[in-house]
């Protein structure tokens, strides 16, 4: 009888070891995925920052062109 109990216990221990091993593998995969997603987030943030800077620069250029146009229109009004 004790041999059967020992076999059952051994089977449960082996099952627990297998489960732990699978969970450790899953944890490693999730860590890798998390790191990958972190890099993607960082790249997206850098891209966003670049776009924000470019947008600000384009707005400044637009304002400069609008001011030039106002000056030219003002000169045209003076000529008329």
PyMOL commands that place a pseudoatom at each C-alpha (Angstrom):
pseudoatom trace, name=CA, resn=UNK, resi=1, chain=A, elem=C, hetatm=0, pos=[0.000, 0.000, 0.000]
pseudoatom trace, name=CA, resn=UNK, resi=2, chain=A, elem=C, hetatm=0, pos=[2.772, 2.453, 0.870]
pseudoatom trace, name=CA, resn=UNK, resi=3, chain=A, elem=C, hetatm=0, pos=[4.405, 1.786, -2.505]
pseudoatom trace, name=CA, resn=UNK, resi=4, chain=A, elem=C, hetatm=0, pos=[1.228, 2.934, -4.284]
pseudoatom trace, name=CA, resn=UNK, resi=5, chain=A, elem=C, hetatm=0, pos=[1.107, 6.077, -2.142]
pseudoatom trace, name=CA, resn=UNK, resi=6, chain=A, elem=C, hetatm=0, pos=[4.765, 6.729, -2.962]
pseudoatom trace, name=CA, resn=UNK, resi=7, chain=A, elem=C, hetatm=0, pos=[4.075, 6.296, -6.698]
pseudoatom trace, name=CA, resn=UNK, resi=8, chain=A, elem=C, hetatm=0, pos=[1.123, 8.684, -6.520]
pseudoatom trace, name=CA, resn=UNK, resi=9, chain=A, elem=C, hetatm=0, pos=[3.222, 11.213, -4.625]
pseudoatom trace, name=CA, resn=UNK, resi=10, chain=A, elem=C, hetatm=0, pos=[6.033, 10.830, -7.147]
pseudoatom trace, name=CA, resn=UNK, resi=11, chain=A, elem=C, hetatm=0, pos=[3.582, 11.373, -10.017]
pseudoatom trace, name=CA, resn=UNK, resi=12, chain=A, elem=C, hetatm=0, pos=[2.223, 14.508, -8.349]
pseudoatom trace, name=CA, resn=UNK, resi=13, chain=A, elem=C, hetatm=0, pos=[5.730, 15.823, -7.729]
pseudoatom trace, name=CA, resn=UNK, resi=14, chain=A, elem=C, hetatm=0, pos=[6.660, 15.170, -11.364]
pseudoatom trace, name=CA, resn=UNK, resi=15, chain=A, elem=C, hetatm=0, pos=[3.469, 16.897, -12.525]
pseudoatom trace, name=CA, resn=UNK, resi=16, chain=A, elem=C, hetatm=0, pos=[4.293, 19.874, -10.291]
pseudoatom trace, name=CA, resn=UNK, resi=17, chain=A, elem=C, hetatm=0, pos=[7.828, 20.027, -11.727]
pseudoatom trace, name=CA, resn=UNK, resi=18, chain=A, elem=C, hetatm=0, pos=[6.462, 19.893, -15.270]
pseudoatom trace, name=CA, resn=UNK, resi=19, chain=A, elem=C, hetatm=0, pos=[3.962, 22.641, -14.482]
pseudoatom trace, name=CA, resn=UNK, resi=20, chain=A, elem=C, hetatm=0, pos=[6.668, 24.811, -12.910]
pseudoatom trace, name=CA, resn=UNK, resi=21, chain=A, elem=C, hetatm=0, pos=[8.916, 24.290, -15.932]
pseudoatom trace, name=CA, resn=UNK, resi=22, chain=A, elem=C, hetatm=0, pos=[6.132, 25.275, -18.319]
pseudoatom trace, name=CA, resn=UNK, resi=23, chain=A, elem=C, hetatm=0, pos=[5.297, 28.319, -16.232]
pseudoatom trace, name=CA, resn=UNK, resi=24, chain=A, elem=C, hetatm=0, pos=[8.951, 29.374, -16.165]
pseudoatom trace, name=CA, resn=UNK, resi=25, chain=A, elem=C, hetatm=0, pos=[9.087, 29.103, -19.950]
pseudoatom trace, name=CA, resn=UNK, resi=26, chain=A, elem=C, hetatm=0, pos=[5.902, 31.145, -20.226]
pseudoatom trace, name=CA, resn=UNK, resi=27, chain=A, elem=C, hetatm=0, pos=[7.347, 33.767, -17.875]
pseudoatom trace, name=CA, resn=UNK, resi=28, chain=A, elem=C, hetatm=0, pos=[10.467, 34.041, -20.055]
pseudoatom trace, name=CA, resn=UNK, resi=29, chain=A, elem=C, hetatm=0, pos=[8.343, 34.436, -23.185]
pseudoatom trace, name=CA, resn=UNK, resi=30, chain=A, elem=C, hetatm=0, pos=[6.248, 37.111, -21.487]
pseudoatom trace, name=CA, resn=UNK, resi=31, chain=A, elem=C, hetatm=0, pos=[9.385, 38.939, -20.321]
pseudoatom trace, name=CA, resn=UNK, resi=32, chain=A, elem=C, hetatm=0, pos=[10.712, 38.946, -23.887]
pseudoatom trace, name=CA, resn=UNK, resi=33, chain=A, elem=C, hetatm=0, pos=[7.373, 40.178, -25.202]
pseudoatom trace, name=CA, resn=UNK, resi=34, chain=A, elem=C, hetatm=0, pos=[7.258, 42.851, -22.510]
pseudoatom trace, name=CA, resn=UNK, resi=35, chain=A, elem=C, hetatm=0, pos=[10.764, 44.032, -23.440]
pseudoatom trace, name=CA, resn=UNK, resi=36, chain=A, elem=C, hetatm=0, pos=[9.811, 44.092, -27.106]
pseudoatom trace, name=CA, resn=UNK, resi=37, chain=A, elem=C, hetatm=0, pos=[6.683, 46.103, -26.375]
pseudoatom trace, name=CA, resn=UNK, resi=38, chain=A, elem=C, hetatm=0, pos=[8.727, 48.463, -24.216]
pseudoatom trace, name=CA, resn=UNK, resi=39, chain=A, elem=C, hetatm=0, pos=[11.087, 49.088, -27.132]
pseudoatom trace, name=CA, resn=UNK, resi=40, chain=A, elem=C, hetatm=0, pos=[8.108, 49.662, -29.432]
pseudoatom trace, name=CA, resn=UNK, resi=41, chain=A, elem=C, hetatm=0, pos=[6.635, 52.174, -26.977]
pseudoatom trace, name=CA, resn=UNK, resi=42, chain=A, elem=C, hetatm=0, pos=[9.958, 53.980, -26.735]
pseudoatom trace, name=CA, resn=UNK, resi=43, chain=A, elem=C, hetatm=0, pos=[10.269, 54.108, -30.530]
pseudoatom trace, name=CA, resn=UNK, resi=44, chain=A, elem=C, hetatm=0, pos=[6.700, 55.393, -30.845]
pseudoatom trace, name=CA, resn=UNK, resi=45, chain=A, elem=C, hetatm=0, pos=[7.355, 58.059, -28.206]
pseudoatom trace, name=CA, resn=UNK, resi=46, chain=A, elem=C, hetatm=0, pos=[10.491, 59.166, -30.050]
pseudoatom trace, name=CA, resn=UNK, resi=47, chain=A, elem=C, hetatm=0, pos=[8.562, 59.240, -33.321]
pseudoatom trace, name=CA, resn=UNK, resi=48, chain=A, elem=C, hetatm=0, pos=[5.808, 61.268, -31.707]
pseudoatom trace, name=CA, resn=UNK, resi=49, chain=A, elem=C, hetatm=0, pos=[8.310, 63.729, -30.283]
pseudoatom trace, name=CA, resn=UNK, resi=50, chain=A, elem=C, hetatm=0, pos=[9.889, 64.095, -33.707]
pseudoatom trace, name=CA, resn=UNK, resi=51, chain=A, elem=C, hetatm=0, pos=[6.490, 64.741, -35.288]
pseudoatom trace, name=CA, resn=UNK, resi=52, chain=A, elem=C, hetatm=0, pos=[5.602, 67.295, -32.616]
pseudoatom trace, name=CA, resn=UNK, resi=53, chain=A, elem=C, hetatm=0, pos=[8.875, 69.132, -33.285]
pseudoatom trace, name=CA, resn=UNK, resi=54, chain=A, elem=C, hetatm=0, pos=[8.316, 69.016, -37.040]
pseudoatom trace, name=CA, resn=UNK, resi=55, chain=A, elem=C, hetatm=0, pos=[4.765, 70.285, -36.579]
pseudoatom trace, name=CA, resn=UNK, resi=56, chain=A, elem=C, hetatm=0, pos=[5.993, 73.212, -34.481]
pseudoatom trace, name=CA, resn=UNK, resi=57, chain=A, elem=C, hetatm=0, pos=[8.607, 74.045, -37.107]
pseudoatom trace, name=CA, resn=UNK, resi=58, chain=A, elem=C, hetatm=0, pos=[6.024, 73.917, -39.902]
pseudoatom trace, name=CA, resn=UNK, resi=59, chain=A, elem=C, hetatm=0, pos=[3.693, 76.182, -37.924]
pseudoatom trace, name=CA, resn=UNK, resi=60, chain=A, elem=C, hetatm=0, pos=[6.503, 78.701, -37.523]
pseudoatom trace, name=CA, resn=UNK, resi=61, chain=A, elem=C, hetatm=0, pos=[7.219, 78.549, -41.249]
pseudoatom trace, name=CA, resn=UNK, resi=62, chain=A, elem=C, hetatm=0, pos=[3.525, 79.014, -41.984]
pseudoatom trace, name=CA, resn=UNK, resi=63, chain=A, elem=C, hetatm=0, pos=[3.383, 82.071, -39.731]
pseudoatom trace, name=CA, resn=UNK, resi=64, chain=A, elem=C, hetatm=0, pos=[6.468, 83.518, -41.428]
pseudoatom trace, name=CA, resn=UNK, resi=65, chain=A, elem=C, hetatm=0, pos=[4.894, 83.017, -44.871]
pseudoatom trace, name=CA, resn=UNK, resi=66, chain=A, elem=C, hetatm=0, pos=[1.619, 84.544, -43.691]
pseudoatom trace, name=CA, resn=UNK, resi=67, chain=A, elem=C, hetatm=0, pos=[3.492, 87.577, -42.387]
pseudoatom trace, name=CA, resn=UNK, resi=68, chain=A, elem=C, hetatm=0, pos=[5.373, 87.946, -45.705]
pseudoatom trace, name=CA, resn=UNK, resi=69, chain=A, elem=C, hetatm=0, pos=[2.075, 87.713, -47.547]
pseudoatom trace, name=CA, resn=UNK, resi=70, chain=A, elem=C, hetatm=0, pos=[0.523, 90.394, -45.321]
pseudoatom trace, name=CA, resn=UNK, resi=71, chain=A, elem=C, hetatm=0, pos=[3.483, 92.661, -45.992]
pseudoatom trace, name=CA, resn=UNK, resi=72, chain=A, elem=C, hetatm=0, pos=[3.212, 92.110, -49.744]
pseudoatom trace, name=CA, resn=UNK, resi=73, chain=A, elem=C, hetatm=0, pos=[-0.551, 92.694, -49.704]
pseudoatom trace, name=CA, resn=UNK, resi=74, chain=A, elem=C, hetatm=0, pos=[0.026, 95.838, -47.682]
pseudoatom trace, name=CA, resn=UNK, resi=75, chain=A, elem=C, hetatm=0, pos=[2.546, 97.072, -50.282]
pseudoatom trace, name=CA, resn=UNK, resi=76, chain=A, elem=C, hetatm=0, pos=[0.053, 96.306, -53.058]
pseudoatom trace, name=CA, resn=UNK, resi=77, chain=A, elem=C, hetatm=0, pos=[-2.617, 98.317, -51.233]
pseudoatom trace, name=CA, resn=UNK, resi=78, chain=A, elem=C, hetatm=0, pos=[-0.171, 101.217, -50.898]
pseudoatom trace, name=CA, resn=UNK, resi=79, chain=A, elem=C, hetatm=0, pos=[0.500, 101.129, -54.655]
pseudoatom trace, name=CA, resn=UNK, resi=80, chain=A, elem=C, hetatm=0, pos=[-3.199, 101.192, -55.564]
for i in range(1, 80): cmd.bond("trace and resi %d" % i, "trace and resi %d" % (i + 1))
show_as sticks, trace
zoom trace
